[in-house]
Amino acid sequence: MRFTRFALPCLLSVLPLAGGELPVEAQAKFIKILAISAGSPSRIACHDPAVMAQLTKMGFTHDPAAKVAWAANENEVRTLKAAGRLIICGKLELLMAGGSAAIVDESGKPSIYLSMLNLSNTGVTLSDAVLKIAKRL
């Protein structure tokens, strides 16, 4: 566990953090995939109005008590981490603050990164299909 706490910041420092954020529509599609995989098919905690608007179109409702959450900044990540949520974010650097999954744009293609340490701390399990396509940190 000590190695993981040391390795994650080191690994994130060499990854291409300049990768841009995906458009909101693409983010919402991947959030939906992750939420369904985590057993929360129609509820999510999300305070970002643009992302929530897209998720609402997909049949999601805002539920502050949902076990899956979208975080747009470090403060949201820390608050949600304290509540033990699976936190999905749009920036790799938010994984260091406690995010469980990051959806980022790498060379024009969406990629999912998982912090296995943060994911295990939530107690939420993701499907094998998601674990297979995601990059693990």
C-alpha positions in Angstrom: 0.0 0.0 0.0 2.9 2.4 0.7 4.3 1.7 -2.7 0.9 2.6 -4.3 0.7 5.9 -2.5 4.2 6.7 -3.7 3.8 5.3 -7.2 0.5 7.0 -8.1 1.9 10.6 -7.8 5.0 9.6 -9.7 3.1 7.9 -12.4 0.7 10.8 -12.8 3.7 13.2 -13.1 4.9 11.4 -16.2 1.6 10.8 -17.9 0.5 13.2 -20.5 -1.6 15.5 -18.3 -2.0 18.0 -21.0 -4.7 15.8 -22.5 -7.8 17.8 -22.8 -11.2 17.3 -21.3 -13.8 15.5 -23.4 -16.9 17.4 -24.6 -19.7 17.2 -22.1 -21.7 14.8 -24.3 -18.9 12.3 -24.5 -18.2 12.6 -20.7 -21.9 11.9 -20.0 -21.8 8.7 -22.1 -18.8 7.4 -20.2 -20.2 8.4 -16.9 -23.3 6.4 -17.8 -21.2 3.4 -18.6 -19.3 3.6 -15.3 -22.4 4.3 -13.2 -24.3 1.3 -14.7 -21.2 -0.9 -14.1 -21.1 0.3 -10.5 -24.7 -0.7 -9.9 -26.2 2.8 -10.0 -28.1 2.8 -13.4 -30.2 5.9 -13.0 -28.8 8.0 -10.0 -25.7 10.1 -9.6 -24.5 12.9 -7.4 -23.5 15.7 -9.7 -23.3 19.5 -9.1 -22.1 20.4 -12.6 -25.1 21.8 -14.4 -23.8 21.0 -18.0 -22.9 17.4 -17.2 -26.2 16.9 -15.2 -28.2 18.2 -18.1 -26.7 15.6 -20.4 -27.2 12.8 -17.9 -30.8 13.9 -17.4 -31.3 13.4 -21.1 -30.0 9.8 -20.6 -32.5 9.1 -17.8 -30.4 9.9 -14.7 -31.6 11.9 -11.7 -29.5 13.9 -9.3 -29.3 12.1 -6.0 -26.9 13.5 -3.4 -26.9 10.0 -1.7 -25.9 8.1 -4.8 -22.9 5.8 -4.5 -21.5 7.2 -7.8 -20.6 10.9 -8.2 -19.1 13.3 -10.7 -16.6 15.8 -9.4 -15.4 18.8 -11.4 -12.8 20.1 -9.0 -10.5 19.1 -6.1 -12.9 20.4 -3.4 -15.7 18.2 -4.7 -13.4 15.2 -4.8 -12.4 15.6 -1.2 -15.9 16.1 0.0 -17.2 13.0 -2.0 -14.2 10.9 -0.9 -15.1 11.5 2.7 -18.5 10.1 2.0 -17.0 6.9 0.4 -18.3 7.5 -3.1 -17.0 6.2 -6.4 -15.8 9.5 -7.9 -15.6 10.1 -11.6 -13.8 13.1 -12.9 -12.5 14.7 -16.1 -8.9 15.3 -15.1 -6.1 12.8 -14.3 -4.8 15.1 -11.6 -8.0 14.7 -9.6 -7.1 11.0 -9.1 -4.4 12.2 -6.7 -7.0 14.0 -4.6 -9.1 10.9 -4.3 -10.9 10.4 -7.5 -11.7 6.8 -8.5 -12.0 7.2 -12.3 -10.9 9.8 -14.8 -12.4 10.2 -18.3 -9.9 12.1 -20.5 -9.1 12.8 -24.1 -5.9 11.2 -25.3 -4.9 12.1 -28.9 -8.6 12.6 -29.8 -9.7 9.3 -28.2 -11.5 9.0 -24.9 -9.7 7.0 -22.2 -10.7 5.8 -18.8 -8.1 5.7 -16.0 -8.8 4.0 -12.7 -7.1 4.6 -9.4 -7.3 1.0 -8.0 -6.4 2.2 -4.5 -9.2 4.9 -4.5 -11.6 2.5 -6.1 -11.0 -0.2 -3.5 -11.6 2.3 -0.7 -15.1 2.9 -2.0 -16.2 -0.7 -1.7 -17.9 -0.4 -5.1 -17.0 -3.0 -7.8 -17.0 -2.3 -11.5 -17.8 -4.9 -14.1 -15.0 -6.9 -15.7 -15.7 -5.3 -19.1 -15.0 -1.8 -17.7 -11.9 -3.1 -15.9 -10.7 -4.6 -19.2 -10.9 -1.3 -21.2 -9.7 1.0 -18.5 -6.1 1.9 -17.8 -5.1 1.1 -14.2 -3.0 3.3 -11.9 
